[in-house]
Amino acid sequence: MKFILGKKIGMSQVFDEKGNVVPITLIEAGPCEVVQLKTRDKDGYEAVQIGFQKIEKKKKIKKTMKGKEYRYLKEFSMTNDQSSMKVGDKIDVSVFQGGDKVKISGTSKGKGFQGVVKRWGFHGRNASHGVKHDQRQPGSIGSSWPERVVKGKKMAGRMGNERVTVKNLKIIKVDPQNNLLAVKGAVPGHRGTLLEIRG
């Protein structure tokens, strides 16, 4: 299993060999450093903790961050082939190749409080025949029994700003010199969102 942390730069497009437009997302991935190895004997589970974006200013580093002077820290579950990893090992984009399929997780854009039409795709009511100021209403939200709104009902509320995972994204290009990954399609979040990339 391959993994790395990255930051979303933005979207662009490239042309393939046949001249078709391919939408891509550019990600600044790594370099990351292994800062801790979690073991079953000591921690109860096996994982690799890696750090991304080293904090350069000494006054920004707290006492509790000794040995982990990174802005972002994330854990990835360890497999047998990762048992050879050591603290201090570097992980960069060269672990991936063009054509690899990856799974990318991140926090989606927050859209605030939204109604049912935008949040859930409700059709709304007719725009005529006596309907006035009611086109985007949810309609009935329950029946005479059980005389309450059932939990999980699709209603208006806060939308976005939640963890989203997109699977089977194809890597179009890897640029080890500039620590860049070009991935086909869209990934969660706005520019600058932290992303977890798993191979």
Secondary structure, 3 states (H helix, E strand, C coil): CCEEEEEEEEEEEEECCCCCEEEEEEEEECCEEEEEEECHHHHCCCEEEEEEEECCCHHHCCHHHCCCCEEEEEEEECCHHHCCCCCCCEECHHHCCCCCEEEEEEECCEEEEECHHHHHCCCCCCCCCCCCCCCCCCCCCCCCCCCCCCCCCCCCEEEECCEEEEEEEEEEEEECCCCEEEEECCCCCCCCCEEEEEC
